[in-house]
């Protein structure tokens, strides 16, 4: 791809990201759909609007051999959006590829397994993180995004903001979880975040403007899952989707 074509692709790609954003797509969706467009561009080393149906058929045939169907599906949806909204062209996508409708059930940790994770987590913040996530049935990112003002101790509930589908909801706050959240906050006393990003050894109070990153939380969880020797392939705590364990709600 020459310099002129690269500049044209960059302009189209920037518009692609902008249109995804103003169409209300979640950041993870924007990243996935953008990655699909970049992948096909790098594969052919050209602006994707020049590709023929035959070229795309060959591309997806190779993609299926290298990646999971979930990745193929995301790339397909990203290219559909690019063709429809950026290039403003119609395309017979179903004649090119149609991923199968496969429904999987994630592995769910038992109560004893969750309790082992809590016990074996090395830091208080991760012990509280696991307890809060499972006792309230939150997604990984929902727990990390909790702010001090979201905790309603009077009515024993938590305001979860912009969860799946950009929707807010209220969830019950168990006494045991409330006690743990208070204990954690007394340790860092951050004015905004329940789970702020701070060093393992606090020393001086860190008034960081950021929360614990999703990647950091997942790495910590992978380490404790390994310590507990849990053999389930995809523990829910790592995928970011969990089922509430009612028995953890006891005071």
ABEGO torsion letter per residue (X at the ends): XBAAAAAAAAAAAAAAAAAAAAAGBBAAAAAAAAAAAAAAAAAAGBBAAABBAAAAAAAAAAAAAABBAAAAAAAAAAAAAAAAAAAGBBBBAAAABBBBBBBBBBBBBBAAAAAAAAAABABAAAAAAAAAAAAAGBBAAAAAABBAAABBAAAGBBBBBGBBGGBBBBBBBBAAAAAAAAAAAAAAGBAABABBBBBABAEBBBBBABBBBAAAAAAAAAAAAAAAGBABABBAAAAGBBBBBAAAABX
